[in-house]
Amino acid sequence: MLLTEVSEEVLEALSAGRPVVALESTIIAHGLPRPRNLVVAAELEGLVRSAGAVPATVAVLDGRVHVGLAEDQLERIALEGGVRKLGQRDLAPAVAAGASGATTVSATAFLAARAGIRVFATGGLGGVHREWTHSQDESADLRILAQTGIAVVCAGVKSVLDVPATLQRLETLGVGVVGYGTDLFPGFYLTSSGEPVDWTVRSPEEAAAVIRARDALGDPRSALVIANPVPESHQLDPDLHDRVLREALDECTERGIVGQAVTPFLLDFLTRRTQGASLEANVAAVRGNARLAALIAAAL
């Protein structure tokens, strides 16, 4: 039973050793309003192409995994109702049920690495939630990154999470972290989280050299996080971010929102209370990450 379909373009590029960049589809189906989500999806694929790589947007359609989407398939993910949000643990039930869904970081990293793709671009990673000592809540992204040898270009972890705890967890899991052009870990909507990184690369070639060194040292079983900050000119105003996030956390507590519902609530609250400014910072980050990922893949 063939469960995964790799597009002809992606398959040819992989077979010929040409650069390919995986893109997640959750931002398309669940992260942006329609019809802008389709415009941004096409733009991200265009940015990857313009930097010399082949885009491989990942999704599940009618119970079949797709690595690389045709135009009509991208439209389905962006515009069709009932598209579910799929983490890695949801893939088997979705395939068995013949469902359609957009892949999160965990599902995309898993499926892309399985297809032989070495570089993946996304916005922000999941991580350890605030109040972890009470909730024991952390994203499945961390477990999959600890088991999947793919390079992930991102703008850090979502700033509504516990960033220092997430960095500590990544270290414990053996997931490498390098800053791109920075010695401070990015803050997703913000250029900096204020947390230091131990290693910095300053060009796609330097990032590619780290990936090659990992390969030479032995088959890596964990991911390499390449943390690429959103430009200061496109970041969310830090004071506005901090004020609105405090308000969001207070309301979350008052309403008794817990578990998996916390992060979507906080992100939606930030979007509404910043009049969409947080969304624009997110889109700017994903644009930069897609382009950088393509340059790194090409340098490989």
Secondary structure, DSSP 4 states (H G I P E B T S, - for coil): ---EEE-HHHHHHHHHT--EEEE-SHIIIIIS-TTHHHHHHHHHHHHHHHTT-EEEEEEEETTEEEES--HHHHHHHHH-TTPEEE-GGGHHHHHHHT--EEE-HHHHHHHHHHHT--EEE-S-B--BPTTHHHH--B-HHHHHHTT---EEEES-B-TTS-HHHHHHHHHHHT-EEEEES-SB--BTTBS--S-B-S-EE-SHHHHHHHHHHHHHHS---S-EEEE-PPPGGGSPPHHHHHHHHHHHHHHHHHHT--GGGHHHHHHHHHHHHTTTHHHHHHHHHHHHHHHHHHHHHHH-
